[in-house]
Amino acid sequence: MNFALTEEQIAIREAVESVCSDFTDEYWLRKDREGGFPEDFYRAMAGAGWLGIAMPTDCGGAGLGISEAALMMETVSASGAGLSGASAIHMNVFGLHPVVVHGSNEQRKRWLPPIISGENKACFGVTEPNTGLNTLKLKTTAVRKGDRYVVNGQKVWISTAQVAHKIILLARTTPLEEVKSPGHGLSLFYTDLDRSHIEVREIEKLGRKAVDSNQLFIDNLEIPLQDRIGEEGQGFQYILHGLNPERVLLAAEATGLGRAALRRAAKYAGERIVFDRPIGQNQGIQHPLAERWVELEAGTLLYQRAAWLYDQGLACGAEANAAKFFCAESGFKACETAVLTHGGFGYAKEYHVERYFREAMLPRIAPVSPQLILCFIAEKVLGLPKSY
């Protein structure tokens, strides 16, 4: 059993750190204050070839696994970019996975290269205002009319829709009362985000101002038949293939955010002098920081194992969910401890840790709640009755 990173993985981490070093804490603080998509950071990552890290080589990607992608995302977040930097490129890494697995060769050749090069940005349109995590009850409809579908409905919490060119859209093509099983009747599309038929309203939120979140109002959007991924009615099964890697990536991002906070807190504790001694000499400061390090190390092992299982083609649902749950909590605790270590200055934006603390809420909430993760593990691992 070897826990060491490979030479290739070490090289990936160092190369990503090099790109991120051009985007300082002050850059991300400015983005947090002013908003606006971090286009220059996105272009730098695209120019270095990182947007296609887990995409097929025949489409211009690197053909690497989720293990390498997760390492990249942790490195981005840990650089101080946090969730603002990670979310700017997150969709490129996992979002088009249904296209990779279920799209035709023609679709992969048409859609993946512009995403890998950074020419196109995409958003992920699944969640709806009135259904929440109950995806099988989605109300957005796609009615087939000849060689096109006409889509009407709403989506919510759609990241990067302000700047996206494309959208992966899950919509109901068969009325719920007509399906043979709850998992059928939903179809998946990848199509132009046509703003003449999609109204995009930004949602003001707690953190990560640089990467927009939105509500979408879809009115008679026409989607060509060739923009449907796979078979009609199988869309829910297709997006399931992307859920586990997304959980792993978010776990890595939360871990990286916690590491950024812990690094700043340890530095401050070593330099801040109170009562003629650095506060880091006090066990009341040392011990919480040391505990956070232990938790982040444990989280790293969890997400790395889940990623390894996925890359080996093995079942990883429980492990991916466990990693997302634990890393989100440990990342949040690290950010909270960093604020408390700074005392009153932890509340000041110039010390950055309050920004990390606000962003640390996101992995706890999205894309699935901690309560549903615990329900999943209780049912699938422990064999307890389904509770919802």
N, C-alpha and C positions, 0 to 999 in steps of 0.2 A: 504494500500500500504506500503510494508516493504522494505526499501532499505538496510537493514543490511545484512552482510554476515552471513550465518548459522555457527553453531559451526563446522560442518564438513569442510566448506570452509575455515574458519580461520585456522583449523588444517592443511589443505592442504597447505595453504600459508606458514605457519611456517615450515612445513616439507620440502617443496621445498627450502625455504630460508636456511635451515640447510645444505642441499646438496650443494647448490651454495656457501655457505660460505667457502668451501674448495678450491674454484677456485677464486682467488683474481684478482683485477684489473691488477696486474703485470702478472698474468698468461695470461689474455686475451690480454694484450699489447704484450707479447711475441708471441702469436699466430698471432696477426695482423702483426707483423714484419716478422715472419718466415713462416707463412702458416702452412699447415698440419692439417688434420682433428682433432678436439679435442676428441680423442678416449677415454681418461680417464674420461672426463666430460660425454660423451655419456654412458660409462659403469656405471658410478656412478648413472646416472638417470635411466638406465635400471635396475641396481641392486636394487634400491629403489622402483621399480615397476611403475615408472611414465610414461613409454613409452606407456602403454596400458590404460591410464586414461579413454579414451572414447571408448575402445574396449569392445565387449561382454564378460560377465563373463564366459560363457561356453567355451571360447577360452583362458581364462587366464587373461582377462582384468578386469578393475575396474568397467566397466559398468556405468560410470558417464557421465554427459552431457557436451555439449560444454561450458556451463557456468563455470564448474570446469576446463575444459581444458584451456579456455581463462585466467582464474585466474592464472593457473600454468605458462602459457607462459608470462604473464605480469610480474610475480614474477621472472622468469628466466632472462628476459631482464633487469628488474629494478635492479637486483643484481650487474650490471656492466658487465654482460656477453653480453648484447646487442643483436644485430641480429646474432652475431657469435655463441652465445650459443643457442639462440632460433632456428636458422635455422638448427642447428645440430640435433634437435629432432622434428622439425616442421612436417616433412613428416610422422613420425610415428603417429602423432595425427590425421591428417585429410586425409592423402594420400590414405589409403586403405578403405576409407569410401564406395566407390562403391562396394568393395568386401563384406563389412558388409551388405549392402542393397541388392545387386543384385547377389552376388556370391552364389553358392550352398553350402549346409552344408559341403560337402566334401572339397570344396575349402577353406572355412573359417577355417576348422580344419587343413588344410594343410598349409595355408599361414599365418594366423594371429599369432599363438604362436611364431614362430621364429622372427617376427617383435617385438612383445611385450617383449620378453626376451632380445632383442638386438643382437640375433644371426645373423639376417639378416638386412641389410640396403636396402632401396628402393629409387629409384628416379622416377620422374614424367615426362614422355615424351609426351608432347602435342605440345608446341610452335615450329614453324618452321621458317627458315630464311626468306622466301619470302611471308609468309602469316600473320605474326604478330598476332594481336588479332582477325583476321578473321578466327576463328577455322573451320568454315564450308568449307573453301577452302583448307584444308590440302591436301598435295600432296603425303605424305608417303603412299605407297600401301601395302596391305596384300592380296596376292592372294592365295586362297585355292587350295591345291593339296592333295586330299584324306583326311587323318586325320591330316594334318598339313597346316599351312599358311607360305608363303614365303614373307618376308617383305623387302622392299627397300625404302630408303629415307633419310631425314635428320631431325634432331631436334636441337634446340638451346636454350640456357639459362637453361640447365638441371643441377640443383643443386645436389651435392653429387655423380655425376656419376663416379668420380674417385675412390670412395670407395664402391659404391653400389653393392650388389649381385643381386638385382632384379630391374625390371623396369615396371611401369604401362605405357602402350604404347597405344596411340590412332592412328589408321591407317584407311585408306580408303579401304573398302572391296567391295564397289560398285562404279564404275566410276560416277563422279558427273553428267555427262550428262544422266545417266540412273536412277537416284533417283527420287522418286515421290515428295519429298519435301527436302529442303536444309538440314534439320536436320537429315536426314537418310543417311545410307550408310557408316557410320563410326563405327568401332568396337573397343572394349576395351579389352586389354590383360594384364595379369600380368604374367611375365615370367622371365627366367634367363637373366641377362645382359651378353650375350655371347661375350666376347671381341675378339674372333676369327672372328666375323661377325659385331661387332660394334666398330668402331674407336672413341675413346673419346679424344677430344682436349680441354684442359683447356683454358678458356678465362681470361686474366689478366684484373682486374677491379678496381674500385675506392676503395672499402672497403670490409669487411667481407672476408678477405683472408683465414681465417681458414676453410671456407666452400666453396668448389670449385663450379664454374659455367662452363658449357661446351657446346661445339657443338658436336653432335653425327652424324656419318656417318654410315648408316646401309646398309649392303651389303649381300643380300640373307640370312637373319636371319630366321631360321626355328622355328616356334612356334607351339607346339602341340595343337590340338583342345581343350584339357582339360584345357588349359591356357587361353581360351577366357572367359571373364566375361559376363554372360547373353547371350542374343540373338545376332546374327550377325546383324549388321546395326544399333544397338541401343546405341552405345557407347557414342555418344554426349549427349543423354538424361541421361545416367548414370553419366557422370562427372558433370552434372549440380547439382546433389545432393551434391557434395562436394564443390561447389563454395561458397555458403553462409557461411558455417562454416570456410572455409579458410579465407574469408574476415574478419570474426570476430576475428580469431586468430591473423591475421596480425595487425588488429587494436589494439589488446591488447599488442602485442609486441612493436608496435610503441609508445604506451602510456608508457610502461615500460621503454623504451629507453629514452623518454623525462623525466621521473621521475629520472632516474639515472643522467642525465645531470643537472637537476634542483637541485638535492641534492648536487652535487659537486659545482655548481655555488653559491648556498646559503652559503655553508661552506666557500668557498674562499672569498666571499664578506664580511663575518663576521670576517675574519682573516687578510685580506690584509689591511695594514695601509698606507694611502697616505695623506699628509697634516695633519698628527697627528690625524687621525680618520679613522675608518674602512670604506672602500668604500661602504659597505652595509648600512651605515647611510645616504647615499645620495639617495634622491628620484629617481634620474636618474638611479640608479642601482636597487633600491627596486621595482619600479613600473613595469618594464618589467618582472622581476622575478615573481611578484605577478600575473600579467596577464597570464603568462605561467601556473601557478598553476591552475588558474580558467579554462583555456582551457583544461588542462589535466583532471581535475575533470569532466568537461562536456563530454569529450571524453569517460571517463570511464562509465558514465551513458549510453551513446549511445551504446557502444559495449555490455554492460551488458544487455540492453533491447533486442538487436538483438539476443544475445545468449539465453535469456529466451524464446523469441518467437520460436526460432528454437527447443529448447528442449521441448516446448509444442506442437510441430507439427504444428505450425501456420506459415502462410506466413511471410517471413522476408527479402525478396529480397531488398526492399528499405532501410530497417533499417540496414542490413548488409553492403550494399554499402555506405550508409551515414556514418556509423561508420568507415569503412575503409578510406573514404575520409577525414573525420574530424580528426581522430586520427593520420593519416599520416602527415597531415599539422601541427597539434598542436605539435606532437612529433618533427618534423623538426624545428619548431620555438623555442621550448624549447632548442634543441641542439645548434641552432644558437645563442640564447641569452646566453647560457652558455659559448660559445667561446668568445663572445663579453664582457661578464662580466670579464673573465680572462685577457682581453686585449692581450698584446703580448704573455703572457704565454698560452693563449688559442690556440696558433699556435704550441705549443710544445707538442710532443707526451707524455711526462712524466705526463702531467696533464689530459690525457685521453679524454677530451671533444672534441678534434679534431677528434678522432676515432668515437665517438658517432655521430658527425656531418656528417662524411662521410657515416656512416651506415644509417643515417636517410633519405638519398636519396632513399634507396631501397623500403620502404613501399609506397613512393609517386609514384613510377614507376610500381611496380609489385604487384599482378599478372595482374592488369588491370589499365589503365591510369586514372587519375582524370577526364579527358575530357569525357571518355566513361561512367564513373560513372554519371557525370552530365547529359549526354545524356539519360541514363537509367532512372534517376529520372524525368527528364523533360517529357519523354514519358509515363512512367508507373504510375507516381504519379500525375503529372500536366496535363496529357492528351494532350500534344503537339505532333505534327506530328513527326514521326521517321525521324532522320536527317542523317542516314548513312545506 
